[in-house]
Amino acid sequence: MFNIQTFNAIAKEGLRKFDVEKYLIDGNQAPDGILLRSYDLHDFDFPDSVKAVARAGAGVNNIPVGACSDRGIVVFNTPGANANAVKELVLASLFMGARPILEGSEWVKTLDGDNLEKKVEAGKKQFAGTEIAGKRLGIIGLGAIGALVANDALALGMDVVGYDPYVSVDTAWRIAKEVERAMTIEEVLATCDYLTVHVPLTDGTAGMFNRETLQLLKPNAVLLNFSRGELVNEDAMVEALNAGQLRRYITDFASESFVKHPNVEVLPHLGASTEEAETNCAKMAAKELAYFLETGSIKNSVNFPNVDMPYNGHPRLGVFHHNVPNMVGQVTTELANGSINILDMTNRSKGDYAYTLIDMEKGTQANLSAVEERLSAIPGVIRVRVIEPAGVTAY
């Protein structure tokens, strides 16, 4: 039986994905897997039993991914599960960027009841806005969220241009042909009335909106950031706003630099805060975690390669190792020396790490414990895991 440790409140629909005959949720025994949302694991002391961490959400900044990789702990996320929720908030923010809706509502609340209609009619001109139809929207990052925003913005009458040098073939098929493709990010910055960014936070994207890039913006532009606050250099953004380089910055990430600024709309990290998104993320994370624990196959990992080999009920070996030459050769040699017959095998790599999944013939793994010990002693091998034959839940 596998033990799953949860942090945060996980949607019940997600927890129901764990077969009660195979899984214990938050039991006293050492956990095999961890399921969480935003809980910070950077100071968490991972027991040796932990094989995987599943984040019910896209970002994994709350998980020490590097440390997990070095211990052969697979980190999963749920790309696309909250895409619709974020998309809807982006669209709502486009309207807020075009019309001072919130300001107008707050102003009405300051009025007393005497001649209220006349006061509203007399003062409403200060809240006149513009329409988004016919305006040009630039989308930086055309993943699950960016693609949805692009298609819906087209339906709202906007002229849409997207930039993403790494867009997948599957995503490209889902994007309407009317969406213009930009070859450089500078093209998007210089030509768009509205910009929305949907890229992960990496060393290459941190601070991508800085003094140099913000100066390229079209005058009176509006920038929306529902990805990560760290994508924006705060000092540079305040300078650009004060200088009138852009009209408004709308973000889902609170910061002391922005909460009091008159040209910034700060939302309380609402991007994925819908019942539907939390449920979808929990279900997807639970399925990924259970599928890996039961079969050794990996889907949607941020630190190890995706490896999905059909499971036919044979004993299976999962070897996590560094992506260096002759690792597979050393592994298969040790299996041969232990008289273990290989039925099927696959190997994939991702950056500095690799994963080899091996199916073994039934009855030939009698010496497996000794072989497992020798495999673990190979320089470059991070972790060796034996998966015994068992019924697999349909995922």
C-alpha positions, -999 to 999 in steps of 0.1 A, spaced: 0 0 0 12 35 -9 11 63 16 3 98 2 11 129 24 -10 160 16 -3 196 23 -29 223 19 -66 214 13 -67 191 -17 -101 189 -36 -119 157 -26 -124 149 -63 -86 146 -66 -82 124 -35 -109 101 -49 -85 92 -77 -65 72 -52 -78 36 -50 -87 30 -13 -74 -5 -15 -39 7 -27 -35 41 -10 -34 55 25 -39 93 27 -19 110 54 -11 78 72 16 75 99 39 54 78 67 70 56 51 87 26 57 74 -9 43 105 -25 35 141 -16 5 160 -30 3 198 -24 -7 232 -38 12 262 -25 29 248 7 66 257 8 87 226 8 121 243 7 127 237 44 110 203 44 131 173 54 122 147 28 121 111 41 140 86 20 107 69 13 94 98 -9 95 89 -46 75 118 -61 59 152 -54 29 163 -73 20 200 -74 -17 208 -81 -8 238 -102 16 248 -129 43 267 -109 68 247 -88 86 276 -71 75 262 -37 94 230 -43 132 225 -42 133 209 -76 171 207 -78 174 189 -45 146 165 -55 164 157 -88 196 149 -69 177 124 -49 156 108 -77 124 124 -65 101 131 -95 83 165 -94 51 167 -113 29 197 -121 -4 201 -139 0 222 -170 -32 233 -185 -55 222 -157 -61 258 -146 -57 273 -180 -94 283 -185 -95 300 -150 -65 321 -158 -77 329 -193 -110 342 -180 -92 365 -155 -69 378 -183 -100 386 -204 -116 404 -174 -84 423 -169 -83 434 -205 -117 451 -200 -104 467 -168 -74 479 -187 -96 495 -213 -123 510 -190 -119 522 -153 -146 498 -141 -133 493 -106 -126 531 -101 -161 539 -113 -177 514 -89 -157 527 -59 -166 563 -68 -203 555 -68 -200 540 -33 -188 574 -20 -220 592 -31 -249 597 -7 -285 589 -15 -297 625 -22 -301 631 -60 -280 600 -66 -289 597 -103 -280 633 -111 -247 630 -93 -239 598 -112 -248 614 -145 -228 645 -137 -197 626 -127 -196 596 -150 -175 613 -177 -144 610 -156 -147 572 -160 -150 571 -198 -128 544 -214 -121 528 -247 -131 495 -264 -108 466 -269 -124 456 -303 -100 467 -330 -70 470 -306 -38 450 -310 -31 423 -283 4 408 -280 7 375 -263 42 364 -251 41 326 -245 16 305 -264 12 275 -241 -21 263 -227 -32 297 -214 -18 319 -241 -35 298 -268 -69 302 -251 -64 339 -246 -54 343 -283 -85 325 -296 -110 343 -273 -94 377 -279 -99 372 -317 -136 364 -310 -138 398 -291 -126 416 -322 -90 422 -313 -60 420 -336 -38 393 -320 -1 386 -324 18 359 -305 55 353 -298 67 319 -286 99 303 -301 91 271 -283 54 266 -291 46 229 -294 30 213 -325 -1 203 -304 -6 239 -292 0 253 -327 -29 232 -340 -52 247 -314 -44 284 -322 -67 301 -348 -50 307 -381 -58 344 -378 -33 349 -349 -3 366 -364 31 351 -356 58 375 -344 94 365 -350 109 386 -322 97 398 -288 106 434 -298 80 433 -326 53 425 -300 64 452 -275 66 479 -301 33 474 -319 7 463 -293 -19 483 -273 -22 454 -248 4 428 -238 -1 397 -217 27 374 -207 24 336 -201 59 322 -197 75 302 -168 99 319 -144 134 308 -153 169 323 -152 163 335 -187 129 351 -181 134 366 -147 133 404 -151 125 402 -188 105 434 -184 133 458 -175 143 494 -184 154 483 -219 124 463 -229 98 486 -213 112 515 -233 102 496 -264 65 496 -255 40 515 -276 29 547 -258 -2 542 -237 2 504 -237 -12 482 -210 8 452 -196 -9 422 -180 12 397 -159 -6 366 -146 25 344 -148 50 354 -121 58 387 -104 95 382 -109 92 385 -146 90 423 -140 118 445 -127 98 465 -101 120 496 -101 120 498 -139 82 493 -140 76 521 -115 99 544 -135 81 536 -168 47 542 -152 57 575 -137 72 586 -170 40 576 -189 58 550 -209 28 527 -204 -6 535 -192 -13 507 -168 2 475 -153 -22 448 -142 -8 420 -121 -18 390 -100 12 394 -77 12 418 -47 42 440 -41 49 470 -20 61 488 -51 27 485 -68 -2 482 -43 -4 520 -38 6 531 -73 -23 548 -91 -16 532 -125 -13 496 -112 -41 472 -106 -30 444 -82 -52 413 -78 -47 389 -48 -33 360 -68 -67 350 -82 -55 333 -114 -64 297 -106 -88 305 -77 -119 289 -90 -136 258 -78 -133 242 -112 -95 249 -115 -87 236 -80 -106 204 -88 -90 199 -122 -55 205 -108 -61 181 -79 -75 154 -102 -46 157 -126 -19 158 -99 -34 127 -82 -35 108 -115 1 116 -123 13 106 -89 -7 73 -88 3 64 -123 40 68 -115 38 49 -82 20 20 -98 38 18 -131 70 39 -130 59 59 -160 63 96 -159 40 122 -173 43 160 -168 75 160 -148 95 192 -145 128 176 -136 128 142 -153 119 132 -188 85 119 -198 86 81 -201 54 62 -207 60 25 -214 29 2 -215 26 -18 -183 20 -55 -189 23 -68 -153 59 -78 -155 84 -69 -128 98 -34 -136 129 -15 -128 132 23 -128 167 37 -128 173 74 -122 207 86 -133 228 114 -146 227 120 -184 262 107 -191 276 82 -216 275 44 -210 249 45 -182 225 22 -200 253 -2 -209 263 -5 -173 228 -11 -162 221 -38 -187 254 -54 -179 245 -57 -143 212 -72 -151 228 -98 -174 253 -107 -147 224 -113 -124 207 -136 -150 178 -112 -154 162 -112 -188 150 -79 -203 117 -79 -221 113 -42 -228 133 -10 -221 132 27 -227 156 55 -219 150 92 -220 169 123 -209 161 158 -198 190 182 -193 215 167 -168 192 138 -158 179 106 -174 155 78 -166 157 42 -177 126 20 -174 130 -18 -178 106 -47 -179 120 -80 -167 108 -115 -175 89 -131 -146 109 -156 -127 143 -142 -137 145 -116 -110 155 -139 -81 188 -121 -77 173 -87 -80 181 -75 -45 218 -81 -51 216 -65 -86 197 -35 -72 226 -30 -47 252 -31 -75 232 -8 -97 229 18 -69 267 16 -66 273 27 -102 287 62 -103 261 85 -118 231 64 -106 208 84 -84 181 60 -74 169 25 -83 133 15 -78 117 -19 -82 81 -20 -92 64 -53 -84 36 -67 -106 2 -54 -94 -31 -44 -108 -30 -9 -123 -58 16 -120 -71 29 -153 -59 65 -157 
